[in-house]
Amino acid sequence: MSETRTIRFTLNGRPASAAIQSHHNLVELLHQLGLFGARESCGQGLCGCCTVLVDDVAVSGCLYLALGVNGKSVTTIEHLDESGTLSPVQQAFIEAGAFQCGFCTPGFVLMTHQLLKQNPDPSEDEIRHYLAGNLCRCAAYPEIVEAVRLAARTMKQARA
């Protein structure tokens, strides 16, 4: 039988706490809290559908134990909008049609968000390499690359 523990952390900019089983992963914790953007698909950290930012670093929520967020900051796809306005990355994915079924989209958006923080003007090869850990079963890869480029241009114009 697994032990229940209470953890405290920041979730999408707000203080949060939860009683969890010590074996639960981050996706299970988020679902317990009513956030369903991160989805467990492969359960092995290979597809990117469960991507979540912990202290602004992308992690595979299916592999990351929920206990690990104690005292940390967690950002999910549900928080990327800015006061009800889509982030430039989210808007670019819509404009480029960078999804079909949408199952993988939250992971791609969060990875793109992190990529553009690290490299505001990535080449196509850099985009493809950075997003290689995310899988799209609908094969919307050309549109995803275009969305990243569009988001980069939009964010560059906003900085100018």
Backbone as a chain_set.jsonl record, in Angstrom:
{"seq": "MSETRTIRFTLNGRPASAAIQSHHNLVELLHQLGLFGARESCGQGLCGCCTVLVDDVAVSGCLYLALGVNGKSVTTIEHLDESGTLSPVQQAFIEAGAFQCGFCTPGFVLMTHQLLKQNPDPSEDEIRHYLAGNLCRCAAYPEIVEAVRLAARTMKQARA", "coords": {"N": [[0.845, -1.184, 0.0], [0.525, 2.19, -0.809], [1.926, 5.183, 0.468], [0.265, 8.155, 1.542], [0.883, 11.523, 0.881], [1.149, 15.025, 1.556], [1.668, 17.658, -0.612], [3.065, 20.85, -1.448], [2.986, 23.461, -3.773], [3.494, 25.664, -6.599], [1.025, 26.221, -8.889], [0.403, 26.98, -12.072], [0.881, 29.695, -11.524], [-0.349, 30.099, -9.077], [-0.629, 29.405, -5.552], [-0.718, 26.002, -4.493], [-1.884, 22.871, -3.182], [-1.829, 19.361, -2.501], [-3.027, 16.14, -1.643], [-1.433, 13.208, -2.191], [-0.752, 9.927, -3.512], [2.327, 8.281, -3.004], [3.352, 7.044, -5.27], [2.176, 8.213, -7.477], [2.185, 9.849, -10.654], [3.029, 13.001, -12.282], [1.089, 13.665, -14.207], [-1.159, 12.267, -13.271], [-1.572, 13.675, -10.884], [-2.207, 16.247, -11.898], [-4.566, 15.659, -13.286], [-6.13, 14.907, -11.126], [-6.465, 17.393, -10.056], [-8.104, 18.574, -11.874], [-7.061, 19.378, -14.321], [-6.551, 18.717, -17.615], [-4.966, 18.939, -19.862], [-2.343, 17.922, -20.175], [-1.564, 14.78, -21.281], [-1.465, 11.313, -20.742], [0.048, 9.098, -22.836], [2.023, 7.269, -24.125], [3.263, 6.427, -21.796], [5.921, 6.151, -21.286], [7.557, 8.313, -21.587], [8.19, 9.008, -24.194], [6.669, 10.251, -26.184], [5.766, 12.874, -25.774], [3.21, 13.871, -25.229], [2.487, 14.318, -22.631], [3.787, 16.544, -21.707], [4.879, 18.986, -19.419], [5.716, 22.024, -17.758], [8.145, 22.328, -15.306], [9.404, 24.387, -12.979], [10.014, 25.986, -15.191], [11.171, 24.19, -16.98], [10.809, 21.729, -19.4], [9.198, 18.669, -18.776], [8.528, 15.137, -18.817], [5.473, 14.333, -17.921], [4.403, 11.837, -17.394], [6.448, 10.321, -16.419], [7.513, 11.752, -14.362], [7.539, 11.921, -10.976], [4.882, 12.905, -8.886], [5.491, 13.806, -6.336], [7.857, 15.117, -6.742], [7.318, 17.762, -7.442], [6.972, 19.193, -5.184], [7.34, 22.211, -3.569], [8.021, 23.483, -5.911], [7.451, 25.163, -9.107], [4.807, 24.708, -11.317], [3.79, 24.689, -14.64], [1.155, 24.469, -16.852], [-0.455, 23.677, -20.007], [-2.852, 24.964, -19.8], [-2.302, 27.416, -18.71], [-0.87, 29.081, -20.359], [-2.075, 31.121, -21.753], [-2.58, 34.658, -21.759], [-4.145, 36.511, -19.61], [-6.624, 35.695, -20.668], [-6.089, 35.915, -23.352], [-4.744, 34.258, -26.102], [-1.439, 32.87, -26.09], [1.432, 33.908, -28.063], [2.505, 31.574, -29.201], [0.432, 29.674, -28.996], [-1.491, 30.961, -30.609], [-0.148, 30.968, -33.057], [-0.063, 28.234, -33.643], [-2.733, 27.77, -34.179], [-3.182, 29.486, -36.387], [-1.427, 28.378, -38.275], [-2.536, 25.944, -38.636], [-1.609, 23.742, -37.211], [-2.257, 21.18, -36.232], [-4.273, 18.248, -36.044], [-5.96, 16.099, -34.845], [-5.407, 17.048, -32.32], [-4.459, 15.875, -29.991], [-1.715, 15.697, -29.375], [-1.005, 18.335, -29.326], [-0.87, 20.124, -26.943], [1.605, 19.334, -25.774], [3.45, 19.889, -27.848], [3.085, 22.675, -28.036], [3.963, 23.586, -25.498], [6.641, 22.722, -25.578], [7.532, 24.243, -27.748], [7.176, 26.793, -26.688], [9.158, 26.709, -24.688], [11.437, 26.304, -26.307], [11.534, 28.725, -27.809], [12.043, 30.54, -25.807], [14.636, 29.904, -25.186], [15.927, 30.027, -27.649], [15.275, 32.427, -29.674], [15.135, 32.635, -32.466], [15.078, 30.15, -34.14], [16.513, 27.843, -36.519], [15.118, 25.793, -39.193], [16.138, 23.2, -38.944], [16.983, 23.262, -36.269], [14.521, 23.57, -34.986], [13.22, 21.166, -35.704], [14.971, 19.312, -34.515], [14.77, 20.038, -31.787], [12.097, 19.514, -31.227], [11.954, 16.813, -31.589], [11.375, 14.872, -29.686], [8.667, 14.814, -29.442], [5.714, 13.376, -30.613], [3.53, 13.259, -33.39], [0.781, 11.714, -34.303], [-0.897, 12.193, -36.396], [0.673, 13.316, -38.263], [1.274, 16.087, -38.694], [3.587, 17.536, -39.061], [4.915, 19.414, -40.941], [3.245, 21.66, -40.708], [3.48, 22.156, -37.988], [6.168, 22.926, -37.767], [6.007, 25.256, -39.294], [4.289, 26.71, -37.622], [5.943, 27.157, -35.407], [7.884, 28.777, -36.567], [6.279, 30.959, -37.29], [5.394, 31.81, -34.749], [7.864, 32.578, -33.684], [8.514, 34.74, -35.374], [6.378, 36.478, -34.776], [6.8, 36.967, -32.047], [9.286, 38.189, -32.186], [8.669, 40.552, -33.549], [7.052, 41.73, -31.608], [8.92, 42.3, -29.661], [10.394, 44.263, -30.865]], "CA": [[0.0, 0.0, 0.0], [1.315, 3.394, -0.97], [1.752, 6.222, 1.477], [-0.279, 9.431, 1.086], [1.642, 12.688, 1.336], [0.656, 16.325, 1.113], [2.706, 18.495, -1.203], [2.72, 22.249, -1.709], [3.7, 23.91, -4.957], [2.81, 26.714, -7.347], [0.415, 25.657, -10.084], [-0.076, 28.022, -12.987], [0.991, 31.001, -10.897], [-1.085, 30.186, -7.81], [-0.268, 28.371, -4.566], [-1.555, 24.806, -4.541], [-1.467, 21.723, -2.374], [-2.591, 18.16, -2.842], [-2.689, 14.882, -0.986], [-1.207, 12.257, -3.272], [-0.055, 8.681, -3.24], [3.738, 8.487, -3.323], [3.674, 6.485, -6.581], [1.488, 8.924, -8.554], [3.001, 10.723, -11.494], [2.547, 14.377, -12.396], [-0.165, 13.673, -14.985], [-2.23, 11.85, -12.36], [-1.817, 14.805, -9.983], [-2.906, 17.3, -12.641], [-5.935, 15.197, -13.536], [-6.807, 14.998, -9.819], [-6.764, 18.811, -9.84], [-9.014, 19.033, -12.912], [-6.336, 19.875, -15.493], [-6.455, 17.555, -18.491], [-4.172, 19.242, -21.061], [-1.265, 16.926, -20.252], [-2.207, 13.474, -21.461], [-0.565, 10.165, -20.768], [-0.19, 8.303, -24.032], [2.913, 6.111, -24.204], [3.636, 6.011, -20.452], [7.359, 5.9, -21.252], [8.288, 9.547, -21.832], [8.692, 8.99, -25.566], [5.797, 10.87, -27.182], [5.605, 14.298, -25.523], [1.822, 14.274, -24.958], [2.334, 14.636, -21.207], [4.736, 17.603, -21.378], [4.519, 20.014, -18.445], [6.902, 22.774, -17.336], [8.428, 22.364, -13.876], [10.417, 25.438, -12.863], [10.276, 26.416, -16.567], [11.86, 23.15, -17.743], [9.856, 20.716, -19.875], [9.371, 17.313, -18.249], [7.51, 14.156, -19.194], [4.614, 14.168, -16.749], [4.115, 10.425, -17.128], [7.601, 9.765, -15.722], [7.882, 12.641, -13.262], [6.726, 11.658, -9.791], [4.193, 14.097, -8.372], [6.226, 14.281, -5.157], [8.954, 15.956, -7.206], [6.951, 19.168, -7.623], [6.876, 19.837, -3.874], [8.158, 23.411, -3.485], [8.376, 23.972, -7.238], [6.433, 25.826, -9.907], [4.325, 23.887, -12.423], [3.007, 25.412, -15.64], [0.501, 23.575, -17.801], [-0.984, 24.325, -21.205], [-4.001, 25.791, -19.409], [-1.875, 28.708, -18.171], [-0.058, 29.863, -21.29], [-2.775, 32.321, -22.215], [-2.286, 35.848, -20.968], [-5.386, 37.221, -19.272], [-7.678, 35.325, -21.603], [-5.606, 36.038, -24.721], [-3.815, 33.186, -26.427], [-0.029, 33.227, -26.217], [1.838, 33.908, -29.475], [2.703, 30.196, -29.658], [-0.894, 29.082, -29.187], [-2.107, 31.609, -31.771], [0.558, 30.512, -34.257], [-0.494, 26.869, -33.939], [-4.056, 27.867, -34.796], [-3.058, 30.114, -37.701], [-0.716, 27.483, -39.188], [-3.253, 24.672, -38.711], [-0.574, 22.799, -36.769], [-2.839, 20.067, -35.492], [-5.457, 17.644, -36.637], [-6.811, 15.619, -33.745], [-5.121, 17.9, -31.171], [-4.018, 15.119, -28.82], [-0.315, 16.017, -29.083], [-0.793, 19.779, -29.417], [-0.358, 20.77, -25.732], [3.03, 19.049, -25.615], [4.186, 20.664, -28.85], [3.013, 24.099, -27.687], [4.846, 23.833, -24.355], [8.026, 22.587, -26.037], [7.816, 25.418, -28.572], [7.314, 27.897, -25.732], [10.482, 26.6, -24.077], [12.426, 26.51, -27.365], [11.639, 30.136, -28.18], [12.682, 31.251, -24.693], [16.065, 29.612, -25.271], [16.42, 30.382, -28.974], [14.152, 33.161, -30.268], [15.126, 32.587, -33.921], [15.667, 28.867, -34.518], [16.443, 27.375, -37.91], [14.224, 24.649, -39.338], [16.817, 22.034, -38.365], [16.939, 23.4, -34.809], [13.131, 23.304, -34.582], [12.976, 19.725, -35.838], [15.762, 18.617, -33.493], [14.229, 20.347, -30.464], [10.775, 18.896, -31.076], [12.049, 15.404, -31.974], [10.808, 14.022, -28.64], [7.207, 14.889, -29.49], [5.177, 12.65, -31.755], [2.196, 13.588, -33.894], [0.318, 10.553, -35.062], [-1.589, 12.678, -37.597], [1.74, 13.767, -39.165], [1.148, 17.512, -39.009], [4.913, 18.11, -38.819], [5.211, 20.651, -41.682], [2.462, 22.752, -40.116], [4.05, 22.439, -36.671], [7.381, 23.715, -38.013], [5.545, 26.584, -39.714], [3.759, 27.39, -36.435], [7.083, 27.612, -34.604], [8.475, 29.926, -37.282], [5.326, 32.063, -37.167], [5.465, 32.298, -33.369], [9.147, 33.265, -33.535], [8.391, 36.046, -36.046], [5.432, 37.302, -34.004], [7.444, 37.37, -30.796], [10.371, 39.11, -32.561], [8.021, 41.843, -33.844], [6.575, 42.286, -30.346], [10.087, 42.816, -28.926], [10.981, 45.41, -31.595]], "C": [[0.885, 1.24, 0.0], [0.948, 4.435, 0.079], [1.181, 7.499, 0.85], [0.528, 10.559, 1.708], [0.975, 13.952, 0.813], [1.835, 17.125, 0.596], [2.159, 19.894, -1.427], [3.607, 22.747, -2.849], [2.938, 25.073, -5.57], [2.303, 26.081, -8.632], [-0.173, 26.79, -10.91], [-0.167, 29.384, -12.307], [0.287, 31.154, -9.566], [-0.628, 29.102, -6.843], [-1.25, 27.203, -4.631], [-1.01, 23.773, -3.567], [-2.35, 20.552, -2.766], [-2.102, 16.998, -1.994], [-2.593, 13.83, -2.081], [-0.584, 10.972, -2.744], [1.388, 8.854, -3.715], [4.122, 7.95, -4.701], [3.016, 7.228, -7.741], [2.448, 9.801, -9.351], [2.334, 12.096, -11.616], [1.247, 14.474, -13.191], [-1.339, 13.289, -14.091], [-2.579, 12.972, -11.384], [-2.615, 15.894, -10.696], [-4.343, 16.905, -12.933], [-6.757, 15.249, -12.25], [-7.246, 16.433, -9.543], [-7.636, 19.401, -10.946], [-8.349, 19.613, -14.142], [-6.02, 18.686, -16.398], [-5.673, 17.815, -19.777], [-3.015, 18.288, -21.252], [-1.923, 15.554, -20.276], [-1.164, 12.377, -21.448], [-0.929, 9.31, -21.974], [0.703, 7.068, -24.029], [3.298, 5.58, -22.825], [5.12, 5.745, -20.292], [8.193, 7.149, -21.512], [8.818, 9.674, -23.248], [7.879, 9.818, -26.552], [5.56, 12.365, -26.974], [4.198, 14.754, -25.196], [1.622, 14.739, -23.518], [3.241, 15.784, -20.765], [4.125, 18.659, -20.469], [5.813, 20.755, -18.104], [7.001, 22.76, -15.815], [9.617, 23.293, -13.702], [10.94, 25.827, -14.242], [11.111, 25.441, -17.387], [10.837, 22.09, -18.124], [10.218, 19.352, -19.299], [8.266, 16.431, -18.817], [6.698, 13.852, -17.951], [4.29, 12.732, -16.412], [5.245, 9.763, -16.353], [7.962, 10.536, -14.455], [6.968, 12.367, -12.066], [6.137, 12.953, -9.252], [4.906, 14.658, -7.144], [7.336, 15.249, -5.539], [8.604, 17.414, -7.401], [6.797, 19.899, -6.293], [7.856, 21.013, -3.815], [8.534, 24.018, -4.82], [7.192, 24.652, -7.916], [6.09, 24.961, -11.107], [3.485, 24.761, -13.348], [2.46, 24.396, -16.629], [-0.002, 24.379, -18.997], [-2.138, 25.275, -20.853], [-3.603, 27.19, -18.957], [-1.069, 29.554, -19.159], [-0.761, 31.101, -21.808], [-2.481, 33.462, -21.25], [-3.572, 36.636, -20.769], [-6.489, 36.947, -20.294], [-7.304, 35.464, -23.062], [-4.612, 34.922, -24.978], [-2.383, 33.703, -26.5], [0.324, 33.252, -27.701], [2.032, 32.495, -30.028], [1.353, 29.529, -29.917], [-1.565, 29.645, -30.436], [-1.463, 31.127, -33.066], [0.145, 29.087, -34.631], [-1.868, 26.872, -34.601], [-3.933, 28.396, -36.222], [-2.388, 29.196, -38.722], [-1.447, 26.148, -39.367], [-2.363, 23.521, -38.27], [-1.119, 21.684, -35.881], [-3.962, 19.49, -36.326], [-6.356, 17.178, -35.505], [-6.59, 16.44, -32.474], [-4.57, 17.185, -29.951], [-2.596, 15.507, -28.411], [-0.055, 17.514, -28.945], [-0.318, 20.425, -28.128], [1.138, 20.542, -25.514], [3.878, 19.83, -26.595], [4.198, 22.149, -28.497], [3.957, 24.411, -26.526], [6.316, 23.705, -24.75], [8.434, 23.772, -26.902], [8.011, 26.645, -27.693], [8.713, 27.884, -25.119], [11.581, 26.857, -25.109], [12.631, 27.991, -27.64], [12.159, 31.003, -27.041], [14.194, 31.08, -24.765], [16.688, 30.105, -26.569], [15.3, 31.097, -29.725], [14.082, 33.118, -31.792], [15.746, 31.276, -34.407], [15.535, 28.577, -36.012], [15.472, 26.201, -37.972], [14.849, 23.388, -38.735], [16.783, 22.085, -36.839], [15.532, 23.112, -34.27], [12.875, 21.805, -34.602], [13.735, 18.929, -34.772], [15.152, 18.806, -32.105], [12.91, 19.628, -30.208], [10.781, 17.397, -31.387], [11.459, 14.456, -30.928], [9.292, 14.048, -28.573], [6.73, 14.21, -30.759], [3.774, 13.119, -32.097], [1.753, 12.43, -34.771], [-0.449, 10.956, -36.327], [-0.605, 13.215, -38.637], [1.577, 15.209, -39.621], [2.487, 18.232, -38.863], [5.221, 19.365, -39.638], [4.477, 21.86, -41.095], [2.996, 23.132, -38.734], [5.306, 23.284, -36.829], [6.996, 25.13, -38.432], [5.0, 27.371, -38.52], [4.883, 27.926, -35.564], [7.715, 28.836, -35.251], [7.577, 31.159, -37.16], [5.37, 32.653, -35.761], [6.76, 33.072, -33.139], [9.093, 34.655, -34.166], [7.493, 36.992, -35.25], [6.084, 37.827, -32.731], [8.586, 38.358, -31.065], [9.793, 40.508, -32.83], [7.535, 42.513, -32.551], [7.723, 42.892, -29.526], [10.632, 44.077, -29.546], [10.294, 46.699, -31.252]], "O": [[1.874, 1.313, 0.73], [-0.201, 4.536, 0.509], [1.576, 7.877, -0.253], [0.817, 10.551, 2.904], [0.325, 13.945, -0.232], [2.861, 17.258, 1.263], [0.953, 20.093, -1.577], [4.81, 22.489, -2.883], [1.853, 25.423, -5.105], [3.073, 25.474, -9.376], [-1.118, 27.462, -10.497], [-1.136, 30.123, -12.478], [0.32, 32.234, -8.975], [-0.278, 28.0, -7.266], [-2.454, 27.395, -4.802], [0.16, 23.801, -3.184], [-3.453, 20.719, -3.286], [-0.918, 16.893, -1.673], [-3.555, 13.59, -2.81], [0.025, 10.944, -1.675], [1.632, 9.509, -4.729], [5.139, 8.374, -5.251], [3.282, 6.896, -8.897], [3.377, 10.402, -8.813], [1.229, 12.316, -11.121], [0.39, 15.295, -12.865], [-2.396, 13.917, -14.15], [-3.753, 13.194, -11.089], [-3.592, 16.406, -10.149], [-5.244, 17.737, -12.836], [-7.939, 15.594, -12.277], [-8.261, 16.669, -8.887], [-7.883, 20.607, -10.955], [-9.01, 20.28, -14.938], [-5.31, 17.763, -15.999], [-5.713, 16.995, -20.693], [-2.729, 17.883, -22.379], [-2.728, 15.215, -19.409], [-0.108, 12.5, -22.069], [-2.065, 8.857, -22.113], [0.207, 5.944, -23.941], [3.627, 4.401, -22.694], [5.545, 5.179, -19.285], [9.413, 7.057, -21.643], [9.801, 10.379, -23.478], [8.349, 10.071, -27.661], [5.185, 13.058, -27.92], [4.001, 15.935, -24.908], [0.68, 15.478, -23.229], [3.444, 15.977, -19.566], [3.023, 19.155, -20.705], [6.893, 20.167, -18.158], [6.056, 23.133, -15.121], [10.705, 23.025, -14.211], [12.145, 25.978, -14.442], [11.702, 25.835, -18.392], [10.086, 21.609, -17.276], [11.375, 18.933, -19.327], [7.216, 16.914, -19.24], [7.18, 13.189, -17.033], [3.938, 12.426, -15.272], [5.026, 8.746, -15.696], [8.646, 10.009, -13.578], [5.756, 12.564, -12.15], [6.821, 13.973, -9.175], [4.917, 15.872, -6.942], [7.712, 16.109, -4.742], [9.507, 18.243, -7.516], [6.52, 21.098, -6.276], [9.06, 20.83, -3.992], [9.298, 24.983, -4.86], [6.088, 24.708, -7.375], [6.981, 24.528, -11.837], [2.588, 25.478, -12.903], [3.198, 23.573, -17.173], [0.027, 25.61, -18.989], [-2.359, 26.271, -21.541], [-4.46, 28.064, -18.83], [-0.629, 30.648, -18.806], [-0.105, 32.04, -22.258], [-2.175, 33.244, -20.077], [-4.023, 37.345, -21.669], [-7.194, 37.86, -20.724], [-8.118, 35.163, -23.934], [-3.731, 34.67, -24.156], [-2.144, 34.834, -26.921], [-0.4, 32.681, -28.516], [1.752, 32.249, -31.201], [1.164, 28.891, -30.952], [-2.138, 28.898, -31.228], [-2.154, 30.903, -34.06], [0.017, 28.772, -35.814], [-2.132, 26.06, -35.488], [-4.504, 27.828, -37.153], [-2.736, 29.227, -39.902], [-1.021, 25.314, -40.165], [-2.363, 22.454, -38.884], [-0.493, 21.304, -34.891], [-4.524, 20.155, -37.197], [-7.39, 17.788, -35.234], [-7.487, 16.524, -31.635], [-4.243, 17.838, -28.96], [-2.309, 15.631, -27.22], [1.017, 17.913, -28.489], [0.599, 21.244, -28.199], [1.855, 21.46, -25.114], [4.915, 20.378, -26.22], [5.226, 22.81, -28.649], [4.678, 25.408, -26.574], [7.147, 24.495, -24.303], [9.562, 24.254, -26.799], [8.914, 27.446, -27.932], [9.372, 28.92, -25.04], [12.551, 27.555, -24.816], [13.766, 28.465, -27.698], [12.667, 32.097, -27.288], [14.945, 32.002, -24.445], [17.837, 30.547, -26.587], [14.462, 30.445, -30.348], [13.071, 33.523, -32.365], [16.815, 31.284, -35.016], [14.586, 29.003, -36.67], [15.053, 25.676, -36.94], [14.158, 22.601, -38.088], [16.577, 21.06, -36.189], [15.38, 22.485, -33.222], [12.371, 21.242, -33.63], [13.195, 17.984, -34.196], [15.031, 17.85, -31.339], [12.646, 19.186, -29.09], [9.719, 16.777, -31.442], [11.08, 13.336, -31.269], [8.696, 13.373, -27.733], [7.27, 14.436, -31.842], [2.943, 13.345, -31.218], [2.298, 12.208, -35.852], [-0.625, 10.138, -37.23], [-0.998, 13.533, -39.76], [1.726, 15.511, -40.805], [2.51, 19.427, -38.57], [5.753, 20.321, -39.073], [5.039, 22.951, -41.003], [2.964, 24.303, -38.358], [5.49, 24.259, -36.1], [7.6, 26.098, -37.969], [5.227, 28.576, -38.423], [4.784, 29.034, -35.039], [8.042, 29.811, -34.573], [8.064, 32.27, -36.95], [5.382, 33.874, -35.605], [6.754, 34.106, -32.471], [9.562, 35.63, -33.578], [7.818, 38.166, -35.076], [5.931, 38.999, -32.385], [8.826, 39.26, -30.263], [10.353, 41.515, -32.396], [7.605, 43.735, -32.425], [7.531, 43.863, -28.795], [11.261, 44.884, -28.863], [10.661, 47.751, -31.774]]}, "num_chains": 1, "name": "protein.A"}
